């Protein structure tokens, strides 16, 4: 139990640190001449673990809500990069619960379709942490790793600063295939 509390404290520390970096970076970028391509945003998501319920015939829930926050730079009309933090929700199976989240670094490609719409594709890495709770000590514990992530999506400009985005992303966490379908908003600091 003490190990789980320490892990939760460390996890909360990293969340707070990321939020502080994001806030400080946003303030610096907003005042900088380099603000041209920078943006920040947040999305709400539906998460599904496609093979979570394959393990058991009992009560199982392989879907949950998630969210993500991100900061990125659109280098030109066709390519950019993005840093983010994603919460992939909680999955439950008979006697087992897992919560996963982590940090993402992605290269984002964009295909403009007119002045207001673009199709996006992304490839990157996801450094994840999965906390597993179970009455069986052999199953409980924390697992961490870094895996490839890919995604596709669309952006719609809503004026000069705001855009709406819809994305589908794939993650490999604990050898599970997790898909995240998100919708959110981004704010651009560019002119």
C-alpha positions as CSV (number, residue, x, y, z in Angstrom):
1,X,0.0,0.0,0.0
2,X,2.9,2.4,0.9
3,X,4.4,1.7,-2.6
4,X,1.1,2.6,-4.3
5,X,0.9,5.9,-2.3
6,X,4.5,6.8,-3.2
7,X,3.8,6.0,-6.9
8,X,0.6,8.1,-6.8
9,X,2.6,11.0,-5.2
10,X,5.3,10.7,-7.9
11,X,2.7,10.6,-10.6
12,X,0.9,13.7,-9.2
13,X,4.3,15.5,-9.0
14,X,5.0,14.8,-12.7
15,X,1.5,16.0,-13.6
16,X,2.0,19.2,-11.7
17,X,5.5,19.7,-13.2
18,X,4.2,19.2,-16.7
19,X,1.4,21.7,-16.0
20,X,3.9,24.3,-14.7
21,X,6.2,23.8,-17.7
22,X,3.2,24.2,-20.0
23,X,2.0,27.3,-18.3
24,X,5.5,28.9,-18.1
25,X,6.2,28.0,-21.7
26,X,2.9,29.4,-22.8
27,X,3.6,32.7,-21.1
28,X,7.1,32.9,-22.6
29,X,5.9,32.0,-26.0
30,X,3.1,34.6,-25.9
31,X,5.6,37.4,-25.3
32,X,8.2,36.1,-27.7
33,X,8.9,37.0,-31.3
34,X,9.1,33.2,-31.9
35,X,5.4,32.8,-31.2
36,X,4.6,32.6,-34.9
37,X,3.8,28.9,-35.1
38,X,3.2,27.9,-31.5
39,X,-0.1,26.7,-30.2
40,X,-1.6,25.1,-27.1
41,X,-4.8,23.1,-26.6
42,X,-6.9,20.5,-24.8
43,X,-9.1,17.6,-25.9
44,X,-11.7,15.4,-24.3
45,X,-11.6,11.7,-25.5
46,X,-13.3,8.4,-25.6
47,X,-10.8,5.5,-24.9
48,X,-11.2,1.9,-25.8
49,X,-8.8,-1.0,-25.0
50,X,-9.5,-3.3,-27.9
51,X,-8.2,-6.5,-26.3
52,X,-8.7,-5.8,-22.5
53,X,-11.8,-8.0,-22.3
54,X,-10.2,-10.9,-24.2
55,X,-8.7,-12.2,-21.0
56,X,-11.8,-13.0,-19.1
57,X,-15.4,-14.0,-19.6
58,X,-16.6,-12.2,-16.5
59,X,-17.7,-8.6,-16.0
60,X,-15.4,-6.3,-18.0
61,X,-15.3,-2.6,-19.0
62,X,-12.9,-1.8,-21.8
63,X,-14.1,1.8,-22.4
64,X,-13.7,5.0,-20.5
65,X,-13.3,8.8,-20.9
66,X,-9.9,10.4,-21.2
67,X,-8.3,13.7,-22.0
68,X,-5.2,15.3,-23.3
69,X,-3.3,18.6,-23.2
70,X,-0.7,19.6,-25.7
71,X,1.7,22.3,-26.9
72,X,3.1,22.4,-30.4
73,X,4.7,24.3,-33.2
74,X,3.6,24.4,-36.8
75,X,6.9,24.9,-38.6
76,X,5.2,25.5,-41.9
77,X,1.9,24.6,-43.7
78,X,2.8,21.0,-43.9
79,X,4.8,19.9,-40.8
80,X,5.0,20.6,-37.1
81,X,5.8,18.9,-33.8
82,X,3.8,18.5,-30.6
83,X,4.3,17.6,-26.9
84,X,1.5,16.4,-24.8
85,X,0.1,14.6,-21.8
86,X,-2.6,12.0,-22.3
87,X,-4.8,10.4,-19.7
88,X,-6.2,7.1,-21.1
89,X,-8.8,6.5,-18.4
90,X,-9.5,3.3,-16.4
91,X,-10.3,-0.2,-17.5
92,X,-11.8,-2.8,-15.2
93,X,-12.0,-6.6,-15.4
94,X,-13.1,-9.0,-12.7
95,X,-10.9,-8.1,-9.7
96,X,-8.4,-6.0,-11.8
97,X,-8.3,-2.3,-12.6
98,X,-5.8,-0.4,-14.6
99,X,-5.2,3.3,-15.1
100,X,-2.8,4.5,-17.8
101,X,-1.4,7.9,-18.8
102,X,1.8,9.4,-20.2
103,X,3.7,11.9,-22.2
104,X,3.7,12.1,-26.0
105,X,6.1,13.6,-28.5
106,X,4.9,13.6,-32.1
107,X,5.8,14.8,-35.6
108,X,2.6,16.1,-37.2
109,X,2.1,16.2,-40.9
110,X,-0.7,18.5,-42.4
111,X,-2.4,18.6,-45.7
112,X,-4.3,21.9,-46.1
113,X,-7.7,21.6,-47.9
114,X,-8.6,25.2,-48.5
115,X,-8.0,28.0,-46.1
116,X,-9.9,26.7,-43.1
117,X,-9.5,22.9,-43.1
118,X,-6.6,20.5,-42.9
119,X,-6.1,16.7,-42.6
120,X,-3.4,15.6,-40.1
121,X,-1.3,12.6,-39.5
122,X,1.0,12.0,-36.7
123,X,3.8,9.6,-35.6
124,X,5.6,9.7,-32.3
125,X,6.5,8.1,-29.0
126,X,4.3,7.6,-25.9
127,X,6.1,7.3,-22.6
128,X,3.4,5.6,-20.5
129,X,2.7,4.6,-16.9
130,X,0.1,2.0,-16.1
131,X,-1.1,1.4,-12.5
132,X,-2.7,-2.0,-12.0
133,X,-4.7,-2.7,-8.9
134,X,-5.8,-6.2,-8.0
135,X,-6.5,-8.5,-5.1
136,X,-4.0,-10.8,-6.6
137,X,-0.5,-9.4,-5.7
138,X,1.0,-11.1,-8.8
139,X,-1.1,-8.9,-11.1
140,X,-0.8,-5.6,-9.1
141,X,1.9,-3.0,-9.6
142,X,3.1,-0.3,-11.9
143,X,4.4,-0.8,-15.4
144,X,6.2,1.8,-17.6
145,X,7.6,1.8,-21.1
146,X,7.9,3.9,-24.3
147,X,6.1,2.8,-27.5
148,X,5.3,4.1,-30.9
149,X,2.0,6.0,-31.4
150,X,0.2,7.0,-34.6
151,X,-2.9,9.0,-35.5
152,X,-5.0,10.8,-38.0
153,X,-7.3,13.7,-37.7
154,X,-8.7,17.0,-39.0
155,X,-8.5,20.6,-38.0
156,X,-11.0,23.4,-38.7
157,X,-9.9,27.0,-38.3
158,X,-12.4,29.1,-36.3
159,X,-10.9,32.5,-37.0
160,X,-7.3,33.5,-36.8
161,X,-6.4,32.1,-33.3
162,X,-8.7,29.1,-32.6
163,X,-9.2,25.8,-34.3
164,X,-11.3,22.7,-33.6
165,X,-9.6,19.4,-33.9
166,X,-10.8,15.8,-34.1
167,X,-8.3,12.9,-33.9
168,X,-8.0,9.2,-33.7
169,X,-4.8,7.8,-32.1
170,X,-3.5,4.4,-31.4
171,X,-1.4,3.4,-28.4
172,X,0.3,0.2,-27.3
173,X,0.2,0.0,-23.5
174,X,0.9,-3.2,-21.6
175,X,0.7,-5.1,-24.9
176,X,-2.9,-3.8,-25.2
177,X,-4.2,-2.0,-28.3
178,X,-5.7,1.3,-27.1
179,X,-7.5,3.7,-29.3
180,X,-8.3,7.3,-28.4
181,X,-10.9,9.3,-30.3
182,X,-10.7,12.9,-29.2
183,X,-12.3,16.3,-29.9
184,X,-10.8,19.6,-28.7
185,X,-9.7,23.1,-29.3
186,X,-6.3,24.7,-30.0
187,X,-5.2,28.3,-29.5
188,X,-2.5,29.7,-31.9
189,X,-0.1,32.5,-30.8
190,X,0.8,33.3,-34.5
191,X,-0.1,36.5,-36.3
